[in-house]
Amino acid sequence: MNSHLLKSTVVAALGGLLFGFDTAVISGTTGGLAQIYQLSPALLGVTVASALWGTIVGAMLAGIPGERFGRRDSLRIMAVLYLISALGCAGAWNWYALLVFRFIGGLGIGGSSVLGPMYIAEIAPAKLRGRLVGVFQFNVVFGILLAYFSNYLIGLQRFERGEWRWELGVAAIPAALFFAMLFGIPRSPRWLVKQARIDEARSVLQLTGEENFDQELQEIVQSIHLERRQAVEKLFSRKYAFPIFLAVSIAMFNQLSGINAILYYLNYIFAQAGFSKVSGNLQAVAVGGTNLLFTVIAMSVIDKIGRKTLLLIGSVGTAACLAGVAIIFFTAAHQNLLLGLLIGYIAFFAFSQGAVIWVYLAEVFPNPVRAKGQSLGSFSHWVMNALISGVFPLMAASSGGYPFVFFSAMMVLQFLVVLLVYPETKGITLEGMQKKLGID
């Protein structure tokens, strides 16, 4: 680890902070938006999901500028989208304008969810890759915590009907900072090799502390030459079936855990259980703090314990906690245990799926289709996110604990799939991963 590698990782991962902030900040605005725009549970779901549909488009298309302009310069585009969204939401003149600007923010979220981990994975030495790509997830959960804390502080100012504008608009500050700091980090060495800028790629590998930089450069060059010989490689072919399954399944299970539905509607869940707005905001901060703490713990052990073991541990813990939440809503009793169960759920999620997903997506595809494959995984993640988050208010309003029963069952299924199918990827170079997965 050296200062240049650390700086590049932290700056690229700021896209994750905005990702987390923009997705979680909506939790504090649902009550105000529903009242001001007289939104039914269905329209509230549309409001929350509007950004998520933007993430789907952003994730699908991120590979195009990522390949053409490079990962770093494409992240600058994402920073501009974040900035436009924050300022637009703060000044939205009606509900439809709000939806448009949330959709624009979603484009930035989806794009950065692909480009940020990809950039970090491509500059990180194999032995540090899990922890460094994990910094992106750390920033996602740090952004979530900041969003909850920001909502709490803004709520204390009693802006009344204009409170939601401040909550959504404050994201412009980190967006502007992200854009400025991206001018101080190097390009991805793998992208530079693709552009035949070999000397620049060697300089970046040296700068970021790669011990055997000449050997690593040769492996990258050979991988890129293979890609060129394969011309326009198709992602959806038989030889990539296994990496596609891994990417799509881990992305879908990530959302089938219920994580973002719970994070987006956390204040709503506490309100359903009888907590006040202020106490709900405070308990949301506690949940966000737990998320951050256990993400840090996971990052410290992910390259030792491995990705697969973390997923297995998380599957068991999240399934048990979600079952407990379901019981509380079915029985309308023991509400005092709700916060503890949600904190336990977040702890297990952050220690497993939360820390693993972006690392795994950045690892399982070979060079010729990495951008396309990572876009597919992110796309699957956001489609499932949008669907679940869009219908959650309707499900929760009519069926109480059933959504949590469903989420718990999905975590049991995830345990079985990971145990029987998933390979371990720790400590393997991106080029070596191709051999491990049996890709010719």
Number of C-alpha atoms within 10 A of each C-alpha: 12 10 11 17 23 15 16 23 24 21 23 29 29 29 32 27 28 32 29 23 27 28 25 29 26 25 23 30 21 21 18 17 20 15 11 11 12 11 18 13 18 14 17 23 22 21 24 25 27 22 29 29 24 26 32 28 22 28 31 25 20 28 26 14 16 21 15 12 13 21 28 24 18 21 28 22 16 28 28 18 21 32 25 19 31 26 19 23 27 21 16 17 10 10 14 11 14 20 21 19 25 29 26 29 33 31 29 32 34 29 34 33 29 31 31 25 30 27 27 30 26 21 26 25 25 20 14 16 26 32 24 26 31 29 27 29 30 30 25 30 31 25 28 31 26 22 30 31 21 22 28 22 15 17 19 12 9 10 12 10 11 13 20 23 20 20 26 26 19 22 24 21 13 19 24 14 14 25 21 13 16 18 12 11 17 20 19 23 23 26 23 17 20 19 13 13 13 18 13 16 25 20 13 23 25 16 16 21 17 21 11 11 19 13 11 17 20 13 16 21 17 13 21 19 15 13 17 13 10 11 10 10 13 13 19 12 9 10 14 21 12 17 23 21 14 20 26 21 18 26 26 21 23 26 24 22 26 24 22 18 24 19 23 23 23 24 28 21 19 20 15 14 18 11 16 13 17 15 14 22 24 18 21 28 21 19 24 25 22 22 27 25 16 22 30 20 14 28 23 14 15 24 18 13 13 17 25 22 14 22 26 20 16 24 26 16 21 30 26 18 21 25 19 21 25 21 19 19 21 13 11 12 12 12 17 10 12 21 17 15 19 23 20 20 26 28 26 27 27 29 27 28 29 27 31 28 23 27 27 25 27 29 28 24 27 22 19 20 18 19 24 24 27 30 30 24 29 30 27 23 26 31 22 20 25 25 17 21 26 23 18 22 23 17 16 18 11 10 12 21 22 18 18 23 17 17 21 27 17 21 26 18 13 25 19 13 15 19 13 9 12 18 14 15 21 22 17 16 18 24 18 15 18 20 11 13 17 11 15 7
